[in-house]
Amino acid sequence: MPASTEAIRVLVVDDDAEIRALLLDYLGRHGMQVEAVENGARLRERLPSGRIDVLLLDLMLPDEDGLVLCQWAKQVHAALPVIMLTAQGDPLSRVLGLELGADDYLPKPFEPRELVARIRAVLRRGAVLAAPRLAAQARFGSWTFDRLRHELLDGEGTVFALSAAEYRLLSAFVEHPGRVLGRERLLELTRAPGVVVSDRSIDLAVSRLRGKLGDTAQERPLIRTLRGEGYLFDAEVRP
């Protein structure tokens, strides 16, 4: 999180001029340095050109799908917190946004004070993940898990990008190696703010993560299923 003496830099992407004006004024009065653009094309011009601490991204833009832009933004800056702002408050849209890398989700209309609180919350979570007590990388077998870039690297250096759900799940596993984690416990460890998730979402994330780890072709998989109990990450984790 930026130091208290340094303004938080926020980039707003929304085609609604009233919302842009509201956020420029309100967030500015809370000591934040705010820029606002109206579409995906302007976002693609601005994001690579300078520091941004938080991206506020509307899901419904006139020129590009906000979900595609969210995924692109995470490829440009993997550790950049993204908060989706959208009138589409249905659970499917929320889950898709979080799967593609969004860190939080706020449906419109929203209370500006809540948005300020969520901005500060995602920055605090990012600071915790980047803190020295939590290693930037974890290694197990021939794999390297890059926590800051949200990536997996195999022994040959091939990079596998992780969705937000896969990242949270793998983080839970590497922090609890050799321990049986039931679905309820995994839900607690991986739950994202503002999203109602189910056992099925855990099973789906496990399946996708196994595919990237090549577990389906191994006699001794890294992620073991213990019927009636949950999952166990069967690996020695080292920094």
N, C-alpha and C positions, 0 to 999 in steps of 0.2 A: 504494500500500500504506500502511496506517496507520502513523504514526510509531512507533518502537520503544517509546516511553513510553506509547503509547495501546493499550489492549487491542483485539484483533481481535474484532469483533462477529459472531457466528455464529448463524444461525437454522436449527434442525433441524426438518424436517417428516417425521414417521414415526409410523405407527400402532402400532408395537411399543414397549411401555412399557419393556422391558429395554434396547432400543437407545437410547431417549431418555435413560434413566438413565445408561447407559454413556458416552454422548457428553457429557452434562452434567458428569459427573465427570472424564473423561479430558481433554477439551479445556479444561475449567476449570483442571486441574492444569498445563496448558501455557500458562497466562496468557491464555486467551481468555474473552471474555464470551459465554456461551451461553444462548440461549432455545430451548425445544422446544415444538412443538405437534403435535397428533395427526392433523390432517386438513386438507383443502383449504380448508374454510370458515374455520378459524382462521388459515391463511396469508393468505387474502384480507383478513382483518381487520387482521392485524399488519403486513404488508409496507409498505403506504403510510404508516404512522403514525410511522416513525422510521428512523434510520440502521441499515443492515445491511451488513456487508462481504462476507459469503459466505453463500450459501443452500445447505444440504444437503437435497436433496429426494428422498424415496422415490418410485419409479416406481409402486408398487402401493399406492394409498390406498383406503380404504373408500368415500369419497364422490365423488372425482373422479380422472380420469386424470392421472397425474403429468406426462405429456407436454404435456397441455393447460395445466396449471399452470405448467410451465416456460416455455411460450410467453407466457402471461399475465404472469409475473414479469418477463420481458425487455421486455415492453411498458411495464410500470410503471417499471422501472429498467434501461435498456438495458445499462449498463456493469456491472451486478451479476454477479459470478461465481456460476455455478450448478454444483454437483457432484451428479450423479445417484447415488443409492444404491439398488441394487435386486438382487433375487435373479434377475432376468431378465438373464443375461449373454450372450445370443445376439447375434451381430453386427448383426442387423436392429434390435433394440431400441437398441443403442448408436448406430447411425447415425441413427436417427430422433431420439433425444434430442439428438445434436449438431446435426442439421439444424435443430431447433427452438430452438437457442440454448444448450444446455448447454455448459459449458466443459471438463468432465471427467466421467468415468464410473467408478464403483468398484463392482464386483459384491460382493454378500454371499455368505458371510461375509468380512469384511475385517479386516485388521490395523490397529488404531487408529493405530499409528505411521505407517503408510503414508498414512492419511487426513490426519494432521497435515502430512506432507510435501506432499501434494497441495494442501491449503488454502494453504500458503505459496507453492507454485509458481504457482497461478492468480493470487494476489495480485501476485506478482512480474511475471507476464506482463501483468497489467492496468496495473501501474505503468510498464512499458516502453512500452505503447501510448499512455499518457497523458503521457509525458515530453515536454518542450518540443522535443526534437530531432525528434520525429515530429509533424508538423502535425496538429491536430485535424480539419482539413478538407483535402480535395484536390479541385481543380476541373479538369474537362476538358470541352471543348466547352461545351454548355449545362448540364452536370451538376455537382452538388456532392455529394461523398462525405463524409458526416459519420462519422468514425471512432469517436467516442465514443458516438453514438447508434445506430450500425450501420444507417444510413439513407442512401438516395439521394434527392436532390431534383432535379427537372427545372427547366427555365427558368421555369416558371409557379409553382413552389413546391409542386408535388404531391410528397408524400412516399411513398417505396417502402421498406418494411421489408425488411431483408436477413436471411436465415437465417445461421446460423453458418458454413456451408460457403460461401455466397455472399460473406459478409463476408471470409473468409480469402482466397478467390480474387481478389476485387477488390483487396484489399490487395496481393497479390502482383503484380497487373497494374500498379497505379499506382506501385509501387516499381520496376518494371522496364519503363517505357514504351519502345516501339520496339524491344524485344528479343524474339527468338524464344525461347519457353519450351516445352521438350518436356514430355510428360506426366510423366516421371520427376522432372524439376525442379519441376514444379507440385506433385507429390505431396510432395516434400520441403518446399516452402514453405508448404503448406496442411495438412499432416498434423496431426490432433488427437491428444492423448495417449490411449492405450488403445484405439485403433481401427485395424483393418486395412482399408485402402482400396485401390481398384484404379483402373486407367485409366478404367474405365467411370464411376466416381464423379466423376472430373474432367470427363469429357464431359457428364455429367448436370448438374453445377453450372454449366458453361459455357453449356449450353442454357438453363437457368433464368435466369442472369444476362443473357444476350442478350435474353431475353423482356422483362425489366424495362427494359433499355436501348433497346428498340425496334429492335435490330439486324436483326431478320428482315425489316424493311420498308425497310432502307436499302441503297442501292447500294454505299456505302462503309462497312461496319460498323466499329464500334470494336474489336471482337474478331475478328481475322482468323484463319482456319484455313489453315495452310501444310501441305499434304499431305505426310505422311512426316516432318515436322519438329516440328509442335506448333502453338502459338497465339502471336499477336502482338497486343499492345494498341497500336492505331494512333491515338494521341492525344497531344497536348502536355499534360502535367500541371503544374498550377501550384497554389501554396498558397492 
